[in-house]
């Protein structure tokens, strides 16, 4: 199955507004990772089936509103009954379910069950769901409880959303029992469903930021899957379907359990780091047949074809102040003998200081200076008054001609990217001997670029002689690949290596800081995992 929260009917939107969560862990929009508008996200772990019937409990949640009722965005009702503006339109509030308790009755009954000092994140939604079920428990299957608590604990240890740790603390409180515990589990499930159903699209922010994201009510179609699982007594299987499906998950989880058993602080910190990277597995393809995978902190590239690893290469990635972004795209063509059009940022920050000191730098390094990005008219740099040119008013465009000293080397691998990020060769292969290779301005330099290019070109009918002749001729050639090949630039500082063991890498971009807070919940989380 795949949880998919994108498709919502008008009625779903109506109820989503009316049943907004009470508590939101508000975060500023993280800016640490540029997003790619062309990204192809990995699939979420469970699949929505549009033909699924509606659970009776969902009928209670939706109330008597007609399915065809038109809805405009309006105001969000808080649990206190106050409203906050979110757009134009009339106020939307939950209506009484056709059977069971009214929403207010459900709220009143639910309030009496809650642990002292605790207000559920999804109070209104829980009141409607429990009310529709006449306050009967939703967690009577002990195996479903065990499987869900295990995943909840792993997520809490990861540290990126403190609310998960709050739920773990409540579930390990010996005074929280019976229906109180049932409600806490349901509240946590709604939060977990929100996370799981949206992480494939939002994870590059959520899992790499120091600020927690805003929790929201899951799509009604997603909640319906959970409620149907309860109706059908298949809660345990439903819980299992929410876990990461990546093949690395089970080995990394075994590593997590091993580290949790070691009381040393270093092992506890590593346990949290593993938990965080377990969640990052959700951003990767579960079953990769053909594609290029670049793990940024591992400085490595792997090319797979029809399920077989064809190439492994060292790479150079962006330095910490010019990070290589997390992104998913598709390789569209290979460029032989590429020119280099210097990006505006690099022209201002890197090239301009050199040209101001010595206009002859451009000629010696094969650069042509042109009047602007909309012009191909060459300009003689020696005739420019460089004292009046600054980073803020640089009008010129720079292009480096193809050749052995070109900054892109002899090969470039194009893929759609809003950040102008691509793979390429380099004339400075000695840099690949360094252990830490965060040295570029964001693009990925590939040590075995010629081997990768040969494989891709041969797949479209080029033999060795044709490739050799094209390279010797020195002309720029653009060769489309047979099928657009998926490319994933990802960031795992803990992962399963080729030897089947969990390996660790240095956090070169400081994305793992939230794991330190996650380690604080380990003693309580372990009670739910063991």
RODO-2510 file (C-alpha; in nm, 4 decimals, decimal comma):
residues 530
     n   res          X          Y          Z
     1     x     0,0000     0,0000     0,0000
     2     x     0,0970     0,3650    -0,0404
     3     x    -0,0371     0,6448     0,1755
     4     x    -0,1123     0,9341    -0,0527
     5     x    -0,2361     1,2574     0,1012
     6     x    -0,2480     1,4694    -0,2134
     7     x    -0,5939     1,3846    -0,3432
     8     x    -0,8706     1,5288    -0,1287
     9     x    -1,2309     1,5797    -0,2265
    10     x    -1,4103     1,9022    -0,1468
    11     x    -1,5674     1,7320     0,1518
    12     x    -1,2282     1,6111     0,2714
    13     x    -1,0964     1,9639     0,2555
    14     x    -1,3993     2,0859     0,4452
    15     x    -1,3458     1,8426     0,7300
    16     x    -0,9697     1,8938     0,7297
    17     x    -1,0281     2,2602     0,7987
    18     x    -1,2806     2,1882     1,0682
    19     x    -1,0688     1,9240     1,2385
    20     x    -0,7403     2,1083     1,2375
    21     x    -0,4952     1,9809     1,5003
    22     x    -0,4865     2,1547     1,8337
    23     x    -0,1101     2,1601     1,8568
    24     x     0,1356     2,2447     1,5856
    25     x     0,5106     2,2152     1,6208
    26     x     0,5731     2,5311     1,4206
    27     x     0,8964     2,5643     1,2268
    28     x     1,0423     2,8228     0,9964
    29     x     1,0794     2,6989     0,6413
    30     x     1,4275     2,5439     0,6366
    31     x     1,6628     2,6893     0,3812
    32     x     1,9525     2,4513     0,4246
    33     x     1,8659     2,2302     0,1296
    34     x     1,7715     2,3751    -0,2084
    35     x     1,4765     2,1898    -0,3576
    36     x     1,4636     2,0732    -0,7162
    37     x     1,1443     2,1470    -0,9052
    38     x     1,2085     1,8511    -1,1334
    39     x     1,2583     1,6046    -0,8507
    40     x     1,0964     1,2640    -0,8720
    41     x     1,0191     1,1641    -0,5168
    42     x     1,0489     0,8134    -0,3823
    43     x     0,7254     0,6246    -0,3249
    44     x     0,5684     0,6360     0,0195
    45     x     0,5359     0,2982     0,1906
    46     x     0,1653     0,2320     0,1555
    47     x    -0,0754     0,2644    -0,1347
    48     x    -0,4104     0,4355    -0,1354
    49     x    -0,6807     0,2361    -0,3058
    50     x    -0,9405     0,4678    -0,4513
    51     x    -1,1974     0,1843    -0,4501
    52     x    -1,1811     0,1363    -0,0727
    53     x    -1,5174     0,1646     0,1027
    54     x    -1,5676     0,4185     0,3785
    55     x    -1,5291     0,2993     0,7341
    56     x    -1,8386     0,3627     0,9504
    57     x    -1,6112     0,5597     1,1823
    58     x    -1,5189     0,7853     0,8914
    59     x    -1,8857     0,8399     0,8237
    60     x    -1,8987     0,9726     1,1771
    61     x    -1,5988     1,1943     1,1117
    62     x    -1,7538     1,3297     0,7916
    63     x    -2,1002     1,3677     0,9401
    64     x    -2,4051     1,4344     0,7282
    65     x    -2,2484     1,6779     0,4818
    66     x    -2,3257     1,5710     0,1216
    67     x    -2,0317     1,4376    -0,0762
    68     x    -2,0984     1,6850    -0,3564
    69     x    -2,1089     1,9898    -0,1287
    70     x    -1,8941     2,2735    -0,2696
    71     x    -1,6305     2,4010    -0,0281
    72     x    -1,4163     2,7131    -0,0314
    73     x    -1,1175     2,7727     0,1913
    74     x    -1,2298     2,9352     0,5120
    75     x    -1,1253     2,9543     0,8725
    76     x    -0,9724     2,6936     1,0965
    77     x    -1,1543     2,6108     1,4171
    78     x    -0,9356     2,5592     1,7220
    79     x    -1,0294     2,3223     2,0024
    80     x    -1,1352     2,6140     2,2151
    81     x    -1,3938     2,7140     1,9577
    82     x    -1,2090     3,0256     1,8405
    83     x    -1,1301     3,0753     1,4762
    84     x    -0,8280     3,1881     1,2826
    85     x    -0,8492     3,3191     0,9296
    86     x    -0,6972     3,1038     0,6578
    87     x    -0,8666     3,2407     0,3477
    88     x    -1,1995     3,3452     0,2085
    89     x    -1,5243     3,1562     0,2602
    90     x    -1,7499     3,0509     0,5419
    91     x    -1,6524     2,8830     0,8649
    92     x    -1,6352     2,5045     0,8468
    93     x    -1,7006     2,2991     1,1601
    94     x    -1,7521     1,9261     1,2191
    95     x    -2,1114     1,8128     1,2158
    96     x    -2,2717     1,5415     1,4210
    97     x    -2,2125     1,1866     1,2988
    98     x    -2,5141     0,9928     1,1768
    99     x    -2,4688     0,7338     1,4508
   100     x    -2,2957     0,7186     1,7871
   101     x    -2,2170     1,0275     1,9944
   102     x    -2,2282     1,3863     1,8784
   103     x    -1,8959     1,5627     1,8326
   104     x    -1,9435     1,7580     2,1554
   105     x    -2,0403     1,4419     2,3433
   106     x    -1,7290     1,2771     2,2042
   107     x    -1,5168     1,5705     2,3189
   108     x    -1,6651     1,5636     2,6662
   109     x    -1,6208     1,1884     2,7040
   110     x    -1,2693     1,2063     2,5621
   111     x    -1,1687     1,4865     2,7969
   112     x    -1,2601     1,2716     3,0944
   113     x    -1,0287     0,9955     2,9731
   114     x    -0,7161     1,2020     2,9129
   115     x    -0,4049     1,1834     3,1303
   116     x    -0,3620     1,4835     3,3592
   117     x    -0,2195     1,7840     3,1777
   118     x    -0,2423     1,6249     2,8350
   119     x    -0,4376     1,7643     2,5412
   120     x    -0,4237     1,5574     2,2226
   121     x    -0,2736     1,7122     1,9116
   122     x    -0,5761     1,5932     1,7130
   123     x    -0,8478     1,6435     1,9751
   124     x    -1,1344     1,7206     1,7369
   125     x    -1,0602     1,4329     1,5003
   126     x    -1,0262     1,1889     1,7907
   127     x    -1,3536     1,3084     1,9418
   128     x    -1,5305     1,2390     1,6130
   129     x    -1,3672     0,8978     1,5604
   130     x    -1,4200     0,7727     1,9149
   131     x    -1,7684     0,9201     1,9214
   132     x    -1,8604     0,7305     1,6054
   133     x    -1,7350     0,4146     1,7773
   134     x    -1,9315     0,4903     2,0980
   135     x    -1,6005     0,5350     2,2823
   136     x    -1,4879     0,1775     2,2199
   137     x    -1,1090     0,1228     2,2117
   138     x    -0,9201     0,1260     1,8822
   139     x    -0,6162    -0,0647     2,0102
   140     x    -0,7472    -0,4017     2,1238
   141     x    -0,4896    -0,5885     1,9098
   142     x    -0,1759    -0,6179     2,1244
   143     x     0,0396    -0,7109     1,8234
   144     x    -0,0694    -0,3948     1,6412
   145     x     0,0216    -0,1953     1,9530
   146     x     0,3650    -0,3570     1,9650
   147     x     0,4420    -0,2948     1,5978
   148     x     0,3248     0,0627     1,6036
   149     x     0,5046     0,1497     1,9278
   150     x     0,8256     0,0130     1,7823
   151     x     0,8043     0,2464     1,4834
   152     x     0,6946     0,5393     1,6975
   153     x     0,9949     0,4897     1,9267
   154     x     1,2366     0,4714     1,6321
   155     x     1,0935     0,7940     1,4939
   156     x     1,1166     0,9684     1,8311
   157     x     1,4833     0,8736     1,8672
   158     x     1,5547     1,0365     1,5309
   159     x     1,4864     1,3711     1,6992
   160     x     1,3478     1,5727     1,4091
   161     x     0,9971     1,6140     1,5602
   162     x     0,9780     1,6508     1,9428
   163     x     0,6095     1,5586     1,9502
   164     x     0,6977     1,1953     1,8827
   165     x     0,9088     1,1983     2,2005
   166     x     0,6131     1,3442     2,3924
   167     x     0,3963     1,0516     2,2843
   168     x     0,6695     0,8046     2,3845
   169     x     0,6900     0,9612     2,7306
   170     x     0,3143     0,9237     2,7765
   171     x     0,3119     0,5645     2,6538
   172     x     0,5868     0,4699     2,9006
   173     x     0,4082     0,6389     3,1927
   174     x     0,2737     0,3631     3,4164
   175     x    -0,0207     0,5820     3,5183
   176     x    -0,1463     0,6061     3,1593
   177     x    -0,3544     0,2927     3,1139
   178     x    -0,6779     0,1664     2,9654
   179     x    -0,8688     0,4080     2,7474
   180     x    -0,6272     0,6914     2,8327
   181     x    -0,3492     0,4941     2,6721
   182     x    -0,5764     0,4035     2,3806
   183     x    -0,6366     0,7724     2,3081
   184     x    -0,2652     0,8546     2,3254
   185     x    -0,1923     0,5742     2,0786
   186     x    -0,4577     0,7073     1,8410
   187     x    -0,3282     1,0626     1,8691
   188     x     0,0218     0,9360     1,7909
   189     x    -0,1080     0,7323     1,4977
   190     x    -0,2651     1,0401     1,3386
   191     x     0,0648     1,2251     1,3764
   192     x     0,2556     0,9314     1,2343
   193     x     0,0178     0,9015     0,9399
   194     x     0,0692     1,2702     0,8656
   195     x     0,4452     1,2136     0,8672
   196     x     0,4528     0,8909     0,6655
   197     x     0,2109     1,0112     0,3991
   198     x     0,4040     1,3340     0,3371
   199     x     0,7683     1,2509     0,4020
   200     x     0,8434     1,1528     0,0409
   201     x     0,7632     1,5094    -0,0652
   202     x     0,8723     1,7019     0,2432
   203     x     1,1493     1,4867     0,3873
   204     x     1,4353     1,6844     0,2306
   205     x     1,3272     1,9653     0,4637
   206     x     1,1861     1,7742     0,7600
   207     x     1,4784     1,5344     0,8053
   208     x     1,7588     1,7857     0,7479
   209     x     1,6420     2,0852     0,9507
   210     x     1,7029     2,1938     1,3067
   211     x     1,3424     2,3202     1,3326
   212     x     1,0474     2,0786     1,3619
   213     x     0,7824     2,0878     1,0933
   214     x     0,4177     2,1827     1,1471
   215     x     0,1999     1,8813     1,2191
   216     x    -0,1299     1,8651     1,0296
   217     x    -0,4306     1,6380     1,0081
   218     x    -0,3658     1,3536     0,7611
   219     x    -0,5754     1,3364     0,4472
   220     x    -0,9160     1,1798     0,5077
   221     x    -0,8337     0,8997     0,2612
   222     x    -0,5326     0,8100     0,4768
   223     x    -0,7306     0,8099     0,8020
   224     x    -0,9904     0,5908     0,6318
   225     x    -0,7282     0,3227     0,5605
   226     x    -0,6433     0,3070     0,9299
   227     x    -1,0080     0,2932     1,0336
   228     x    -1,0811     0,0172     0,7816
   229     x    -0,7875    -0,1800     0,9222
   230     x    -0,9495    -0,1574     1,2658
   231     x    -1,2860    -0,2645     1,1244
   232     x    -1,1269    -0,5619     0,9492
   233     x    -0,9059    -0,6641     1,2428
   234     x    -0,5948    -0,6098     1,0274
   235     x    -0,4367    -0,3375     1,2420
   236     x    -0,1083    -0,5249     1,2829
   237     x    -0,0549    -0,5620     0,9101
   238     x    -0,1470    -0,1983     0,8589
   239     x     0,1114    -0,0916     1,1163
   240     x     0,3777    -0,3021     0,9459
   241     x     0,3011    -0,1379     0,6120
   242     x     0,3977     0,2004     0,7579
   243     x     0,7600     0,1027     0,8289
   244     x     1,0405     0,1963     0,5864
   245     x     1,0440    -0,0505     0,2975
   246     x     1,4037     0,0084     0,1894
   247     x     1,6167    -0,3118     0,1965
   248     x     1,8647    -0,1406     0,4328
   249     x     1,6022    -0,0965     0,7039
   250     x     1,6340    -0,4328     0,8801
   251     x     2,0146    -0,4223     0,9072
   252     x     2,0099    -0,0636     1,0296
   253     x     1,7404    -0,1463     1,2814
   254     x     1,9577    -0,4320     1,4106
   255     x     2,2427    -0,1820     1,4492
   256     x     2,0097     0,0527     1,6363
   257     x     1,9135    -0,2199     1,8835
   258     x     2,2775    -0,3129     1,9363
   259     x     2,3797     0,0459     2,0066
   260     x     2,0858     0,0995     2,2413
   261     x     2,2178    -0,1844     2,4535
   262     x     2,5469     0,0008     2,5068
   263     x     2,5192     0,2623     2,7828
   264     x     2,8213     0,4646     2,6684
   265     x     2,7315     0,8156     2,5544
   266     x     2,9058     0,7676     2,2201
   267     x     2,6936     0,4615     2,1465
   268     x     2,3764     0,6432     2,2506
   269     x     2,4569     0,9273     2,0117
   270     x     2,5246     0,6804     1,7321
   271     x     2,1955     0,5071     1,8035
   272     x     2,0123     0,8359     1,7496
   273     x     2,2139     0,8935     1,4322
   274     x     2,1121     0,5520     1,2992
   275     x     1,7476     0,6234     1,3853
   276     x     1,7609     0,9509     1,1911
   277     x     1,9131     0,7835     0,8874
   278     x     1,6551     0,5053     0,9053
   279     x     1,3909     0,7711     0,8454
   280     x     1,5974     0,9169     0,5605
   281     x     1,5716     0,5806     0,3849
   282     x     1,2118     0,6791     0,3091
   283     x     1,3461     0,9305     0,0547
   284     x     1,5269     0,6648    -0,1490
   285     x     1,3854     0,4199    -0,4040
   286     x     1,2865     0,0962    -0,2345
   287     x     1,3827    -0,1184    -0,5326
   288     x     1,6263     0,0419    -0,7741
   289     x     1,6681    -0,1380    -1,1059
   290     x     1,8437     0,1261    -1,3145
   291     x     1,9793     0,4551    -1,1865
   292     x     2,2680     0,6607    -1,0541
   293     x     2,2970     0,6999    -0,6776
   294     x     2,5283     0,9608    -0,5227
   295     x     2,5672     0,9582    -0,1444
   296     x     2,6990     1,3059    -0,0696
   297     x     2,8790     1,2473     0,2657
   298     x     3,0204     0,9172     0,1369
   299     x     3,1667     1,0960    -0,1686
   300     x     3,0548     0,8033    -0,3814
   301     x     2,8574     0,7269    -0,6983
   302     x     2,7082     0,3957    -0,8028
   303     x     2,5492     0,3188    -1,1379
   304     x     2,2970     0,0353    -1,1559
   305     x     2,1598    -0,1216    -1,4713
   306     x     1,8799    -0,3793    -1,4597
   307     x     1,9480    -0,4472    -1,0936
   308     x     2,3243    -0,4928    -1,1320
   309     x     2,5899    -0,2520    -1,0101
   310     x     2,7861    -0,1537    -1,3197
   311     x     3,0146     0,1151    -1,1793
   312     x     3,1377     0,2564    -0,8495
   313     x     3,3293     0,5822    -0,8472
   314     x     3,4648     0,8401    -0,6092
   315     x     3,3110     1,1830    -0,6400
   316     x     3,3774     1,5393    -0,5262
   317     x     3,0762     1,7244    -0,3842
   318     x     2,9980     2,0803    -0,2784
   319     x     3,1913     2,2356     0,0036
   320     x     2,9935     2,3290     0,3193
   321     x     2,9299     2,6869     0,2060
   322     x     2,8181     2,5684    -0,1397
   323     x     2,6337     2,2502    -0,0584
   324     x     2,5349     1,9908    -0,3153
   325     x     2,1537     1,9824    -0,2810
   326     x     1,9465     1,6747    -0,2146
   327     x     1,7551     1,6069    -0,5328
   328     x     1,6079     1,3454    -0,7601
   329     x     1,6142     1,3974    -1,1343
   330     x     1,6845     1,2000    -1,4522
   331     x     1,9914     1,2021    -1,6727
   332     x     1,8881     1,3139    -2,0208
   333     x     2,2091     1,3407    -2,2246
   334     x     2,5852     1,3101    -2,2228
   335     x     2,7913     1,6044    -2,3476
   336     x     3,1287     1,5267    -2,5044
   337     x     3,3851     1,8090    -2,4947
   338     x     3,1490     2,0429    -2,3086
   339     x     3,1973     2,4187    -2,2834
   340     x     3,1483     2,5674    -1,9391
   341     x     2,9018     2,8499    -1,8994
   342     x     3,0095     3,0012    -1,5698
   343     x     2,7062     3,0406    -1,3378
   344     x     2,6404     3,4012    -1,2329
   345     x     2,7202     3,3339    -0,8680
   346     x     3,0581     3,1818    -0,9512
   347     x     3,1292     3,4571    -1,2007
   348     x     3,0724     3,7186    -0,9294
   349     x     3,2450     3,5444    -0,6424
   350     x     3,5264     3,3477    -0,8082
   351     x     3,6039     3,4846    -1,1532
   352     x     3,5560     3,8592    -1,1035
   353     x     3,8315     3,9011    -0,8386
   354     x     4,0801     3,7249    -1,0675
   355     x     3,9839     3,9280    -1,3752
   356     x     4,0024     4,2572    -1,1857
   357     x     4,3590     4,1750    -1,0850
   358     x     4,4588     4,0392    -1,4259
   359     x     4,2313     4,0672    -1,7342
   360     x     4,4709     3,8312    -1,9125
   361     x     4,3529     3,5487    -1,6818
   362     x     4,0571     3,4838    -1,9115
   363     x     4,2666     3,4265    -2,2258
   364     x     4,5169     3,2030    -2,0501
   365     x     4,2408     2,9771    -1,9195
   366     x     4,0300     2,9602    -2,2334
   367     x     3,7465     3,1953    -2,1307
   368     x     3,5454     3,4168    -2,3619
   369     x     3,3674     3,7156    -2,2114
   370     x     3,0340     3,8184    -2,3674
   371     x     2,8213     4,1246    -2,3256
   372     x     2,5492     3,9466    -2,1299
   373     x     2,3352     3,6361    -2,0886
   374     x     2,1158     3,7433    -2,3784
   375     x     2,4109     3,8149    -2,6065
   376     x     2,6912     3,6229    -2,7754
   377     x     2,8880     3,9375    -2,8617
   378     x     3,2454     3,8941    -2,7342
   379     x     3,4011     4,1694    -2,5252
   380     x     3,7741     4,2328    -2,4832
   381     x     3,8337     4,2247    -2,1069
   382     x     4,1338     4,4561    -2,1451
   383     x     3,9033     4,7327    -2,2657
   384     x     3,6809     4,7220    -1,9592
   385     x     3,7259     4,9591    -1,6655
   386     x     3,7165     4,6883    -1,3996
   387     x     3,7437     4,9335    -1,1117
   388     x     3,3756     5,0156    -1,1624
   389     x     3,2597     4,6510    -1,1833
   390     x     3,1432     4,4868    -0,8598
   391     x     2,9538     4,1730    -0,7631
   392     x     2,6282     4,3664    -0,7724
   393     x     2,6618     4,5112    -1,1230
   394     x     2,8635     4,2519    -1,3193
   395     x     2,6834     4,2373    -1,6562
   396     x     2,9063     3,9961    -1,8457
   397     x     2,8732     3,6288    -1,9279
   398     x     3,1747     3,3977    -1,9294
   399     x     3,2233     3,0737    -2,1192
   400     x     3,5220     2,8429    -2,1082
   401     x     3,5944     2,6599    -2,4313
   402     x     3,6159     2,2791    -2,4433
   403     x     3,9517     2,1201    -2,3887
   404     x     4,1760     1,9377    -2,1428
   405     x     4,1810     2,2327    -1,8985
   406     x     3,8069     2,2998    -1,9083
   407     x     3,6641     2,2943    -1,5569
   408     x     3,4053     2,0333    -1,6595
   409     x     3,6692     1,8003    -1,8022
   410     x     3,5773     1,6033    -2,1132
   411     x     3,2280     1,4877    -2,0124
   412     x     2,9155     1,6442    -1,8690
   413     x     2,5993     1,4563    -1,7690
   414     x     2,2915     1,6754    -1,7982
   415     x     1,9807     1,6397    -1,5863
   416     x     1,6959     1,8839    -1,5161
   417     x     1,7695     2,0881    -1,2056
   418     x     1,6438     2,4227    -1,0819
   419     x     1,9829     2,4711    -0,9154
   420     x     2,1876     2,4014    -1,2327
   421     x     2,3386     2,0935    -1,0677
   422     x     2,4865     1,8165    -1,2822
   423     x     2,7557     1,5465    -1,2906
   424     x     3,0792     1,6102    -1,4776
   425     x     3,4411     1,5170    -1,5327
   426     x     3,7310     1,7298    -1,4059
   427     x     4,0877     1,8034    -1,5209
   428     x     4,2104     1,7738    -1,1589
   429     x     4,1836     1,4022    -1,0857
   430     x     4,4500     1,4219    -0,8163
   431     x     4,1837     1,5649    -0,5829
   432     x     4,0112     1,2262    -0,5748
   433     x     4,2961     1,0978    -0,3602
   434     x     4,1731     1,3085    -0,0683
   435     x     3,9607     1,1375     0,1949
   436     x     3,7317     1,4362     0,2473
   437     x     3,6155     1,5582    -0,0921
   438     x     3,3691     1,8394    -0,0209
   439     x     3,5525     2,0739    -0,2558
   440     x     3,3242     2,1811    -0,5415
   441     x     3,0789     2,4678    -0,5820
   442     x     2,7807     2,2299    -0,5728
   443     x     2,8043     2,0122    -0,8819
   444     x     2,9318     1,6555    -0,8572
   445     x     3,2692     1,5731    -1,0111
   446     x     3,3017     1,2063    -1,1083
   447     x     3,6383     1,0310    -1,0989
   448     x     3,5328     0,7622    -1,3483
   449     x     3,3438     0,9992    -1,5751
   450     x     3,4929     0,8484    -1,8909
   451     x     3,3838     0,4976    -1,7902
   452     x     3,0333     0,6166    -1,7085
   453     x     3,0116     0,8036    -2,0384
   454     x     3,1310     0,5000    -2,2338
   455     x     2,8653     0,2795    -2,0755
   456     x     2,5886     0,5267    -2,1521
   457     x     2,7092     0,5924    -2,5079
   458     x     2,7479     0,2237    -2,5906
   459     x     2,3912     0,1718    -2,4768
   460     x     2,2806     0,3991    -2,7650
   461     x     2,5015     0,2325    -3,0242
   462     x     2,8314     0,4158    -3,0002
   463     x     3,1349     0,1867    -3,0183
   464     x     3,4808     0,2617    -2,8792
   465     x     3,6121     0,3904    -3,2122
   466     x     3,3281     0,6397    -3,2535
   467     x     3,3726     0,7673    -2,9004
   468     x     3,7471     0,8028    -2,9496
   469     x     3,7068     0,9916    -3,2790
   470     x     3,4546     1,2307    -3,1263
   471     x     3,6819     1,3066    -2,8342
   472     x     3,9830     1,3648    -3,0600
   473     x     3,7868     1,5963    -3,2880
   474     x     3,7228     1,8219    -2,9903
   475     x     3,3809     1,9373    -3,1050
   476     x     3,0977     1,9551    -2,8546
   477     x     2,8509     1,6697    -2,9016
   478     x     2,5203     1,6186    -2,7205
   479     x     2,4092     1,2556    -2,7129
   480     x     2,0698     1,1613    -2,5713
   481     x     2,0593     0,8537    -2,3505
   482     x     1,8166     0,5770    -2,4468
   483     x     1,5918     0,6196    -2,1458
   484     x     1,6107     0,8984    -1,8934
   485     x     1,8123     0,7427    -1,6125
   486     x     1,7056     0,8297    -1,2560
   487     x     1,9674     1,0209    -1,0583
   488     x     1,9449     1,0542    -0,6815
   489     x     2,1710     1,2868    -0,4851
   490     x     2,1064     1,1867    -0,1247
   491     x     2,2582     1,2292     0,2197
   492     x     2,3082     0,9317     0,4518
   493     x     2,5684     0,9445     0,7277
   494     x     2,4766     0,5914     0,8356
   495     x     2,4012     0,3216     0,5798
   496     x     2,4570    -0,0438     0,4961
   497     x     2,7835    -0,0901     0,3059
   498     x     2,8726    -0,3483     0,0445
   499     x     2,9882    -0,5792     0,3257
   500     x     2,6374    -0,5842     0,4730
   501     x     2,7407    -0,3905     0,7820
   502     x     2,6288    -0,0455     0,8931
   503     x     2,8872     0,2202     0,8136
   504     x     2,9161     0,5784     0,9345
   505     x     3,0357     0,8948     0,7633
   506     x     3,1227     1,2471     0,8768
   507     x     2,8312     1,4910     0,8763
   508     x     2,9957     1,7398     0,6392
   509     x     2,6915     1,9711     0,6191
   510     x     2,5884     1,9559     0,9863
   511     x     2,2497     1,8019     0,9093
   512     x     2,2617     1,5519     1,1972
   513     x     2,2402     1,7932     1,4900
   514     x     1,8800     1,6932     1,5743
   515     x     2,0037     1,3430     1,6571
   516     x     2,1615     1,4823     1,9750
   517     x     1,8180     1,5718     2,1107
   518     x     1,6796     1,2377     1,9952
   519     x     1,9309     1,0545     2,2135
   520     x     1,7627     1,1991     2,5239
   521     x     1,4493     0,9875     2,4719
   522     x     1,6448     0,6621     2,4306
   523     x     1,5810     0,5141     2,7792
   524     x     1,2040     0,5493     2,7426
   525     x     1,1978     0,4580     2,3739
   526     x     1,3843     0,1397     2,4523
   527     x     1,0931     0,0296     2,6710
   528     x     0,8703     0,0314     2,3615
   529     x     1,1252    -0,1281     2,1280
   530     x     1,2523    -0,4198     2,3359
***
